[in-house]
Amino acid sequence: MKMRAWILVLALCGAAVAEESLELTFKDGKKVTATVSGGDDETVTLGKGKTERKVKWTELAPESAFRARKSLSAYDDGAAHLVLAEFALSLHLYPQAQEELEVALALGALGEDAFEKRAADLRDAEVDMLTSKVESCLEKGEEPAVTLGAIKQLKKRYPDHVINTAYEPLIKTLVAQIEKSALQQQSNERQVADEAALKDLKKRLAKIRKKKDKELRKADELKAAGLEAAGKGVVSRVRKRLVEERQSAVAHYKKARTYLRRMRRMDPQFTVLDREKLRKEYDRIEKDIVACYLAAAEVYLDQRSYKRAVLYVYKVLLYDPINERALEMKAEIARNRIHFRVSDISNAKPRVSGG
């Protein structure tokens, strides 16, 4: 039956126009909700009165075009269902076409023999379409998932059709390809994640390294000033520049060392950091701390402030238990403190070390 026939059928049966609002999708993806108030060969009328507008059937997505046209048909009109079957077939909506044929048969608009022939033709047309889709996928080298989907669609619609046996061997191959592709995708995603994590780690390490370098520069400046003061025997400056707990060279060296330890914790696998360079830098900082304590001990020893001197000598020995100069000063302090105790009784002058 030709496409024009549906209009004649509607006119003859006096079917009422459906008032139900439908959500319709256009081929460009846009969606509208409207009543379908009429139509002709080329267009469908949506809405009424001021909201009425006509759009081409071809502008609508196939499923929406079918639902819109079906809403204009009387359910109890067998001839109208035959027209709808033809319309669905023209849109390649084979399940809908099959359903309309069955309704037409039930309403007496189609005999058993005619139904069987049309249903068989419809099945053949759908199998041809689905088979062509599979073959097209194979010819174009589509993604395995797309090709497998086409094969599954054919098998789902016609599970007992002999054509399925031809594609059966392909299923295992396609599944293997999909699994391989999925593993590769996971690997790629992990790589991207690892690269992002590495970039973030480098960024965070750079921030800490900048703070560490700032502390080292400040510590080196104070150390130089403190050693200069030590050479002049200015005790107050030595203490302030070299060993004072908060703002001295030692205090800044310890802050720098703390930043090094933080960097080490941030990169335990040494993905970015160089283990040997980190160790050398750590050792260098501790040598500078020892140098500051030694200089302070020397100044206090020269000033015969043995209580202060021994404090810094012991700090040196905590870092370097076999430091020769620290051990020498320790022994000298011990001797001189004994003489001080004797002088308290005998009024004798203490022995002054030449160091």
C-alpha positions in Angstrom: 0.0 0.0 0.0 1.4 3.4 -0.9 2.3 6.0 1.7 -0.6 8.3 0.7 -3.1 5.6 1.7 -2.8 6.3 5.4 -4.5 9.7 4.9 -7.4 8.2 3.0 -7.8 5.5 5.7 -8.0 8.1 8.4 -10.5 10.1 6.5 -12.7 7.1 5.9 -12.6 5.8 9.4 -13.1 9.2 11.0 -10.4 8.6 13.5 -10.1 11.2 16.2 -6.8 13.0 16.4 -4.9 12.0 19.6 -4.6 14.7 22.2 -1.8 13.0 24.1 1.5 14.9 24.3 4.5 13.1 23.0 8.2 13.6 23.7 9.7 13.6 20.2 13.4 13.5 19.3 14.8 15.1 16.1 17.7 13.7 14.2 19.9 16.5 15.4 19.3 15.4 19.0 16.8 18.2 19.9 13.8 17.1 21.9 10.3 18.6 22.1 7.1 17.6 23.9 4.0 18.4 21.9 0.6 17.0 20.7 0.5 15.7 17.1 -2.5 17.4 15.5 -2.2 16.4 11.9 0.0 15.4 9.0 0.3 14.8 5.3 2.8 13.0 3.0 5.7 15.5 3.8 5.0 17.0 7.1 3.6 16.5 10.6 1.8 19.2 12.5 2.8 19.7 16.1 0.8 21.7 18.6 -2.4 23.7 18.1 -3.3 27.3 17.6 -0.5 29.8 18.2 1.9 26.9 19.1 1.1 25.0 15.9 4.0 24.3 13.5 4.8 21.9 10.8 8.0 19.9 10.5 9.1 17.3 7.9 8.8 13.7 8.8 12.4 13.2 7.7 13.5 15.7 10.4 12.3 13.4 13.2 14.3 10.4 14.5 12.8 7.2 13.1 11.2 6.0 16.4 9.7 9.4 17.0 8.4 9.7 13.5 6.7 6.3 13.9 5.1 7.2 17.2 3.9 10.5 15.9 2.2 8.8 12.9 0.8 6.1 15.0 -0.8 8.7 17.3 -2.9 9.8 14.3 -4.2 6.3 13.6 -7.3 4.7 15.1 -6.3 1.6 17.1 -9.3 -0.4 15.8 -8.7 0.3 12.2 -6.9 -2.7 10.6 -6.2 -0.9 7.3 -4.5 1.9 9.3 -2.2 -0.6 10.9 -1.2 -2.0 7.5 -0.2 1.5 6.5 1.7 1.9 9.8 3.5 -1.4 9.1 4.6 0.0 5.7 5.7 3.2 7.3 7.8 1.4 9.9 9.3 -0.8 7.2 10.4 2.4 5.3 12.1 3.6 8.5 13.8 0.1 8.9 11.9 -0.3 12.2 11.3 -4.0 11.6 10.0 -5.0 15.1 7.4 -2.2 14.9 6.4 -3.3 11.4 6.0 -6.9 12.6 3.8 -5.7 15.5 1.5 -3.7 13.2 1.1 -6.6 10.9 0.0 -8.8 13.8 -2.5 -6.2 14.9 -3.9 -5.9 11.3 -4.2 -9.7 11.2 -6.1 -9.7 14.5 -8.5 -6.9 13.2 -9.2 -8.9 10.1 -7.5 -6.5 7.7 -5.1 -9.2 6.6 -5.6 -12.9 5.9 -3.4 -15.7 7.3 -1.7 -16.4 4.0 -1.1 -12.7 3.2 0.2 -12.2 6.8 2.6 -15.1 6.5 4.0 -13.9 3.2 4.4 -10.3 4.5 5.9 -11.5 7.7 8.3 -13.7 5.8 9.3 -10.8 3.5 9.7 -8.6 6.5 12.0 -11.2 8.3 14.0 -11.6 5.1 14.4 -7.8 4.8 15.5 -7.5 8.4 18.0 -10.4 8.2 19.4 -8.8 5.0 19.7 -5.5 6.8 21.4 -7.0 9.8 23.7 -9.1 7.7 24.6 -6.2 5.6 25.4 -4.3 8.8 27.8 -7.1 10.0 29.4 -7.4 6.6 29.9 -3.6 6.4 31.6 -3.7 9.8 33.9 -6.4 8.7 34.7 -4.6 5.4 35.3 -1.3 7.0 37.3 -2.8 9.9 35.1 -1.3 12.5 35.9 -1.6 16.2 35.5 -5.2 17.5 32.7 -4.0 19.9 30.7 -2.5 17.0 31.0 -5.6 14.9 30.2 -7.9 17.8 27.2 -5.7 18.6 25.9 -6.1 15.0 26.3 -9.9 15.2 24.6 -10.0 18.6 21.7 -7.9 17.2 21.2 -10.5 14.4 21.4 -13.4 16.8 19.0 -11.7 19.3 16.4 -11.0 16.7 16.7 -14.4 14.9 18.5 -16.8 17.2 17.5 -19.9 15.1 18.5 -18.4 11.7 21.1 -20.4 9.9 23.1 -17.3 9.0 24.3 -17.1 12.7 26.5 -20.2 12.1 28.6 -18.2 9.6 29.5 -15.6 12.3 29.9 -18.0 15.2 33.7 -18.4 14.8 34.1 -14.6 14.7 32.5 -14.1 18.2 35.5 -15.6 20.1 38.0 -13.6 18.0 36.1 -10.4 18.6 35.7 -11.0 22.3 39.5 -11.6 22.6 40.1 -8.4 20.7 37.8 -6.5 22.9 39.5 -7.9 26.0 42.9 -7.0 24.6 41.7 -3.5 23.8 40.2 -3.1 27.3 43.5 -4.2 28.9 45.4 -1.7 26.6 42.9 1.0 27.6 43.4 0.3 31.3 47.2 0.3 30.7 46.9 3.7 28.9 44.7 5.1 31.7 47.2 3.9 34.3 50.0 5.5 32.3 48.1 8.8 32.1 47.4 8.6 35.8 51.0 7.8 36.5 52.2 10.7 34.4 49.8 13.0 36.1 50.9 11.7 39.5 54.6 12.2 38.5 53.9 15.7 37.3 52.1 16.5 40.6 55.0 15.0 42.6 57.6 17.0 40.8 55.5 20.2 41.4 55.3 19.5 45.1 58.9 18.6 45.4 59.9 21.8 43.6 58.0 23.8 46.2 59.7 22.1 49.1 63.1 22.3 47.4 62.6 26.0 47.0 62.0 26.4 50.7 65.0 24.2 51.5 67.3 26.3 49.3 66.1 29.5 50.9 66.9 28.1 54.4 70.4 27.0 53.2 71.2 30.5 51.7 70.2 32.1 55.0 72.1 29.6 57.0 75.3 30.1 54.9 75.0 33.9 55.3 74.7 33.6 59.1 77.5 31.0 59.3 79.9 33.4 57.5 79.0 36.3 59.7 79.3 34.0 62.8 82.7 32.7 61.8 83.8 36.3 61.3 82.6 37.2 64.7 84.4 34.2 66.2 87.7 35.3 64.6 87.2 38.6 66.4 86.2 36.9 69.7 82.8 38.6 69.8 80.9 36.1 71.9 77.5 37.6 71.7 77.5 37.7 67.9 78.9 34.2 67.7 76.0 32.9 69.7 73.4 34.9 67.8 74.8 34.2 64.4 75.9 30.6 64.8 74.0 28.6 67.5 71.0 30.6 68.8 68.0 28.3 68.7 65.6 30.2 66.5 67.4 32.5 64.0 71.0 31.3 63.9 72.8 29.4 61.1 72.2 26.2 63.0 68.5 26.9 63.2 68.2 27.5 59.5 70.4 24.4 58.7 68.0 22.3 60.8 65.0 23.7 58.9 66.7 22.9 55.6 67.4 19.4 56.9 63.7 19.0 57.9 62.7 19.9 54.3 65.1 17.3 53.0 63.5 14.7 55.2 60.0 15.8 53.9 61.1 15.4 50.3 62.4 11.9 51.1 59.0 11.0 52.6 57.2 12.4 49.6 59.2 10.3 47.2 60.1 7.0 49.0 60.8 5.1 45.8 63.2 7.9 44.5 61.1 8.2 41.4 62.2 11.9 41.1 64.9 12.4 43.7 68.4 11.2 43.4 69.3 9.1 46.5 73.0 9.8 46.3 72.6 13.6 45.8 70.1 13.7 48.7 72.5 11.9 51.0 75.4 14.2 50.0 73.3 17.3 50.7 72.1 15.9 54.0 75.8 15.1 55.0 76.8 18.6 53.9 74.2 20.2 56.2 75.3 18.2 59.2 79.0 19.1 58.6 77.9 22.8 58.6 76.0 22.3 61.8 79.1 20.7 63.4 81.3 23.5 62.1 79.0 26.1 63.8 79.0 24.2 67.1 82.8 23.8 67.0 83.4 27.5 66.3 81.1 28.4 69.2 82.9 25.9 71.5 86.3 27.3 70.6 85.2 30.9 71.4 83.7 29.9 74.8 86.7 27.9 75.6 89.0 30.8 74.9 86.8 32.9 77.1 87.1 30.2 79.8 83.3 29.8 79.8 83.7 26.1 80.2 80.0 25.4 81.0 79.0 26.9 77.6 82.0 25.4 75.8 81.2 21.8 77.0 77.6 22.3 75.9 78.6 22.8 72.3 81.4 20.2 72.4 78.8 17.5 73.4 76.5 18.7 70.5 79.4 18.2 68.1 80.0 14.7 69.5 76.4 13.8 69.0 76.9 14.2 65.3 80.6 13.1 65.2 81.5 10.9 68.2 85.2 10.7 67.1 85.7 14.3 66.1 89.3 14.9 67.1 89.0 18.6 68.0 85.9 18.1 70.0 87.6 15.3 72.0 90.6 17.5 72.6 88.4 20.3 73.9 86.5 17.9 76.1 89.7 16.8 77.7 90.9 20.3 78.1 87.7 21.5 79.6 87.8 18.6 82.1 91.3 19.5 83.2 90.6 23.2 83.5 87.4 22.7 85.5 89.3 20.6 88.0 91.8 23.4 88.4 88.9 25.9 88.9 87.6 23.7 91.8 91.1 23.7 93.3 91.5 27.5 93.0 88.3 27.9 94.9 90.1 26.4 97.9 93.8 27.4 97.4 93.3 30.7 95.7 95.7 29.4 93.0 95.3 30.7 89.4 93.8 28.2 87.1 95.9 26.8 84.3 95.1 28.4 81.0 95.2 26.2 77.9 97.0 27.5 74.9 94.0 26.4 72.7 
